[in-house]
Amino acid sequence: MTRSGLKLGFIGLGVMGAPMAGHLLAAGHLLFVHTRGKVPAALAEAGATVCTTARGVAERADVVFIMVPDTPDVELVLFGEYGVASGLARGKTVVDCSSIDPMATRRFAARIAELGCDYLDAPVSGGEVGAKAASLSIMVGGDEAVFERVRPLLAHMGKNITRVGNVGDGQVCKVANQIIVALNIAAAAEALVFAERAGADPAKVRQALMGGFASSRVLEVHGERMVKRTFAPGFRIALHQKDLRLALEGARSLGMALPQTAIAAQLMQTTASLGHAQSDHSALVTALEALAPKR
């Protein structure tokens, strides 16, 4: 396939990053990639150019996407030895799709701006399913003109694409998203554990609830995982712990309380201590089961 699209870079080819990068490649763009582990064979075979460093990606691409786990990972990718910043030229754009600290995001963006480059924070929601289906929700912070320029690229990876505000506001929105998701997972898990301990079939209870006001995407997808005990990670407990930590740290800095978020964080910690840190966040149900022994 002859490629005549934009020169794009993608750093971080994990569960989410690999399919996201694949959509950009499938759209006909030139793609330069780098990841900590092994580059998925499917991407290399489809025509992605593998770079040995993040700097190599930045030197070749006009727009560089980043999708890594946490704030220190983004900082290392951007400003570490052979990082993105060392390979940027004026006029290039960095788009961070990771879910990280909003205040750190604003510091990173300021440093990139000093190089004459643009920066968007564009965290995503929708998990592995959404990444593969190109149906992610993408929450963007940054200059409106830069957003409009990058939006067609984001549209290859997601459907609900919203500029929330200035740099860092996308990350604020993602933290809010993770609060809601965590509390919904906890609610679904409590309901299904209650049903099972009370002698009802949790699969049938879930089926009945899907037709009423309690229906939700979490009950649909994660409720099914809980019933079927399929906890292969779409989004890991450890990563959701990180997001709730960001929420609680942010609340502390604002002098406010997030009591239900704090409880959800404790349930996530309990789940991790039971050996499920690398399991899907629907495995939170195991913590509630441990708190409700069978009679």
ZINOR-V464476 format. One record per residue. RES is the residue in three letters. PHI is phi in whole degrees, 0 to 359 (* if undefined). Layout:
BEGIN
res=(RES & RES)
phi=(PHI & PHI)
END
This chain:
BEGIN
res=(MET & THR & ARG & SER & GLY & LEU & LYS & LEU & GLY & PHE & ILE & GLY & LEU & GLY & VAL & MET & GLY & ALA & PRO & MET & ALA & GLY & HIS & LEU & LEU & ALA & ALA & GLY & HIS & LEU & LEU & PHE & VAL & HIS & THR & ARG & GLY & LYS & VAL & PRO & ALA & ALA & LEU & ALA & GLU & ALA & GLY & ALA & THR & VAL & CYS & THR & THR & ALA & ARG & GLY & VAL & ALA & GLU & ARG & ALA & ASP & VAL & VAL & PHE & ILE & MET & VAL & PRO & ASP & THR & PRO & ASP & VAL & GLU & LEU & VAL & LEU & PHE & GLY & GLU & TYR & GLY & VAL & ALA & SER & GLY & LEU & ALA & ARG & GLY & LYS & THR & VAL & VAL & ASP & CYS & SER & SER & ILE & ASP & PRO & MET & ALA & THR & ARG & ARG & PHE & ALA & ALA & ARG & ILE & ALA & GLU & LEU & GLY & CYS & ASP & TYR & LEU & ASP & ALA & PRO & VAL & SER & GLY & GLY & GLU & VAL & GLY & ALA & LYS & ALA & ALA & SER & LEU & SER & ILE & MET & VAL & GLY & GLY & ASP & GLU & ALA & VAL & PHE & GLU & ARG & VAL & ARG & PRO & LEU & LEU & ALA & HIS & MET & GLY & LYS & ASN & ILE & THR & ARG & VAL & GLY & ASN & VAL & GLY & ASP & GLY & GLN & VAL & CYS & LYS & VAL & ALA & ASN & GLN & ILE & ILE & VAL & ALA & LEU & ASN & ILE & ALA & ALA & ALA & ALA & GLU & ALA & LEU & VAL & PHE & ALA & GLU & ARG & ALA & GLY & ALA & ASP & PRO & ALA & LYS & VAL & ARG & GLN & ALA & LEU & MET & GLY & GLY & PHE & ALA & SER & SER & ARG & VAL & LEU & GLU & VAL & HIS & GLY & GLU & ARG & MET & VAL & LYS & ARG & THR & PHE & ALA & PRO & GLY & PHE & ARG & ILE & ALA & LEU & HIS & GLN & LYS & ASP & LEU & ARG & LEU & ALA & LEU & GLU & GLY & ALA & ARG & SER & LEU & GLY & MET & ALA & LEU & PRO & GLN & THR & ALA & ILE & ALA & ALA & GLN & LEU & MET & GLN & THR & THR & ALA & SER & LEU & GLY & HIS & ALA & GLN & SER & ASP & HIS & SER & ALA & LEU & VAL & THR & ALA & LEU & GLU & ALA & LEU & ALA & PRO & LYS & ARG)
phi=(* & 282 & 249 & 232 & 278 & 288 & 270 & 243 & 239 & 219 & 241 & 105 & 243 & 274 & 304 & 269 & 296 & 300 & 294 & 297 & 297 & 300 & 293 & 295 & 293 & 295 & 281 & 99 & 274 & 288 & 230 & 247 & 232 & 209 & 209 & 292 & 263 & 271 & 292 & 307 & 303 & 300 & 290 & 298 & 291 & 277 & 117 & 293 & 267 & 275 & 251 & 280 & 221 & 295 & 301 & 299 & 296 & 295 & 293 & 264 & 260 & 270 & 232 & 246 & 263 & 235 & 216 & 232 & 291 & 213 & 305 & 298 & 293 & 296 & 299 & 294 & 299 & 282 & 239 & 287 & 300 & 60 & 275 & 304 & 304 & 286 & 248 & 281 & 241 & 307 & 94 & 278 & 230 & 250 & 237 & 263 & 265 & 292 & 252 & 221 & 296 & 301 & 292 & 297 & 303 & 294 & 292 & 298 & 298 & 297 & 291 & 291 & 298 & 297 & 270 & 81 & 241 & 262 & 217 & 237 & 262 & 220 & 298 & 237 & 223 & 139 & 65 & 300 & 300 & 293 & 296 & 291 & 272 & 58 & 241 & 297 & 270 & 237 & 252 & 247 & 241 & 149 & 300 & 296 & 294 & 294 & 302 & 295 & 290 & 269 & 308 & 300 & 287 & 298 & 294 & 288 & 247 & 212 & 245 & 263 & 247 & 230 & 278 & 280 & 169 & 281 & 307 & 98 & 289 & 298 & 292 & 300 & 297 & 294 & 299 & 299 & 302 & 290 & 297 & 297 & 297 & 299 & 291 & 291 & 296 & 298 & 295 & 297 & 296 & 300 & 297 & 286 & 292 & 302 & 299 & 294 & 291 & 276 & 98 & 268 & 279 & 299 & 295 & 290 & 299 & 302 & 301 & 293 & 293 & 295 & 264 & 236 & 291 & 280 & 300 & 201 & 297 & 295 & 296 & 295 & 274 & 282 & 298 & 295 & 299 & 297 & 294 & 272 & 60 & 253 & 250 & 301 & 292 & 262 & 215 & 285 & 309 & 302 & 287 & 291 & 302 & 301 & 294 & 289 & 297 & 299 & 297 & 289 & 293 & 296 & 298 & 298 & 292 & 269 & 69 & 234 & 252 & 233 & 297 & 288 & 296 & 297 & 294 & 299 & 297 & 294 & 295 & 297 & 296 & 299 & 300 & 298 & 293 & 275 & 99 & 248 & 301 & 261 & 274 & 299 & 293 & 293 & 294 & 307 & 303 & 293 & 293 & 290 & 294 & 293 & 273 & 227 & 300 & 292 & 275)
END
